[in-house]
Each structure stands twice: as structure tokens, then as C-alpha cells.
Amino acid sequence: MEYLRNVSQYLQVKIKDQPEAWQAFTHPSLVGRYFLEQEGLLVLVFEPEEINEILRSILDYKPQVQVLEAGLSPSPGPLVGYRRRYSSRLSIVSPGEGVRPEPGEIIIKSNLSFGSGFHPTTELSALMMEEAFKQREIREAFDLGTGSGVLACGAIVLGAEKVLAADIDFRACLEARKNVRLNQMSGQILVVCGSLECAPPRCFDLLLANLTIGTILTLAPQLAEPLKPGGLLVLSGFVEAQIEEILQALPRFRLVCKKGLEGWAALLLSL
């Protein structure tokens, strides 16, 4: 879940159910706080006074309900109407509430947990990606765990000709495809559902991987396979204290540079 320091947050819980199933529920924490998303997904919205109590109330009311996701959001509804600038070349915008895209900005409309672009690891990945484009010519990039597709779109903005964007969550792939279309990049970015197996070997100049520490360590032995000789790897999704553990798991790579932000870290590595 993405957390913004010093900003009031709302708890959003995405479940598989229908709105009419909740209209008769009288628990004070749950009355009237929901909105319907596509494909029958219902999102309950709360002010996070006591998150554990709220989640227990949901499961007590419907023990068999499938809770798909829970996350913190700065908005009680879909997150729109914001702008985030990473650098002079990379900026994202979610149109709404008087916020309109400017030329060159990446348009992002994100659902819960797929990546609004606010998390420090997204910013770190974007900055490291920009550094990668300074290091060598990058024509083809692979965005592993693409989420909302923000980094894949950013790679095109920086000059990549083609990007393969993959995510194991099919709903994230749908979200990424929408954002690719919004940015008119469908002819340059291919979004697929899957992981490393989607990438042909030795085809990419750059691999982007903003993942969890567990996923990075699991995939570490295979992270070199999609890259051409001398290819670059951008890694994030872990804290600064875990950098040495990651470097030890990637003996084939050379450290180019590292960055930190609010305790999170990112690495740029060369094969």
C-alpha cells in the first residue's frame, strides 16, 4: 500500500461482491461508504480510525467474502486530480479537479494498489531509469511488475523505442493497458500477464524491476537472462538496509549507482 507522509488517508478495501448486499448492513463503520468499480468489484471506504477493527467487522458480517486488496489512499474515492514531478523530463498527472495534462506528461489513472506514482520506490525507479538512459543507448526495455504502467510509459518518454511490460496480476495488466492507451503508446508498449518467462533472452537494453525484496531475491538468479551484454538493471522496492543482501544475490552485476528516499532504496546495475 502507498502511504503519503503528513496527508490524511482513507482505507480502501476492494472485495468481490454486489452493492445491494451491503445496503441493509447497519454497522456504523460500514454504512454507505462504498463505490462500485468495473467487473463487479466493490470498494469500501473508511477513515482509518482502527484498521483491524474495520477489517474484522467486514469478515464478521460476511465470513465468506473474498477480500482482494486493502490499501491507504489520500482520496475517499478514485484517486484523480494530482500531479507528481520526478525530474525535468519525467512528470505524471492524473486528470481531474482542475488538473489537466501538460505536453510531455505521463497520464496515469490508477486503481487501488496498482501504483499511483506517489510511493518513494516509484520515484526512485524513475530517477534511476533516467540515469540509465544517460549511461547507454536504450532501444528496448522490459518493465517487470509494471503495475499501472507508469515506468513503462516513462521509458518511452525518455527515448525507448519498444517496452515489454509484464505483471502477474491480470487486473494490473488491464490497468496498465488503459494507461498505455491514454498516453497513445499502444504501438510501442506491449502489456502481458506474466513474469520473467515472458521475456526472450538477451533482447533488452534495460530491465526495470520495482518489486518486493522477497520477489527480487527469488528472481535474482534469472534477472540477467533478458538483458543484452552490458545491459542495465534498475531495482527498487526494498529498504536501504537490504542493499548488501541484494548485491550478494546478483554477483554477475556491477553496481553503477544507488539512491535512497525516506528509507527506501534503488540500485542501478550493469551486466
C-alpha positions, 0 to 999 in steps of 0.5 A: 500500500502507498502511504503519503507522509503528513496527508490524511488517508482513507482505507480502501478495501476492494472485495468481490461482491454486489452493492445491494448486499451491503445496503441493509448492513447497519454497522456504523463503520460500514454504512454507505461508504462504498463505490462500485468499480468495473467487473463487479468489484466493490470498494469500501471506504473508511477513515482509518480510525482502527484498521483491524477493527474495520477489517474484522467487522467486514469478515464478521458480517460476511465470513465468506467474502473474498477480500482482494486488496486493502490499501491507504489512499489520500482520496475517499474515492478514485484517486484523480486530480494530482500531479507528481514531478520526478525530474525535468523530463519525467512528470505524471498527472492524473486528470481531474479537479482542475488538473489537466495534462501538460505536453510531455506528461505521463497520464496515469489513472490508477486503481487501488494498489496498482501504483499511483506514482506517489510511493518513494520506490516509484520515484526512485525507479524513475530517477534511476531509469533516467540515469540509465538512459544517460549511461547507454543507448536504450532501444528496448526495455522490459518493465517487470511488475509494471503495475499501472504502467507508469515506468513503462510509459516513462521509458518511452518518454525518455527515448525507448523505442519498444517496452515489454511490460509484464505483471502477474496480476491480470487486473494490473495488466488491464490497468496498465493497458488503459494507461498505455492507451491514454498516453497513445503508446499502444504501438510501442508498449506491449502489456502481458500477464506474466513474469520473467518467462515472458521475456526472450533472452538477451533482447533488452537494453534495460530491465526495470524491476520495482518489486518486493525484496522477497520477489527480487531475491527469488528472481535474482538468479534469472534477472540477467537472462533478458538483458543484452551484454552490458545491459542495465538493471534498475531495482527498487522496492526494498529498504536501504538496509537490504542493499548488501543482501541484494548485491550478494544475490546478483554477483554477475552485476556491477553496481553503477549507482544507488539512491535512497528516499525516506528509507527506501532504496534503488540500485542501478546495475550493469551486466 
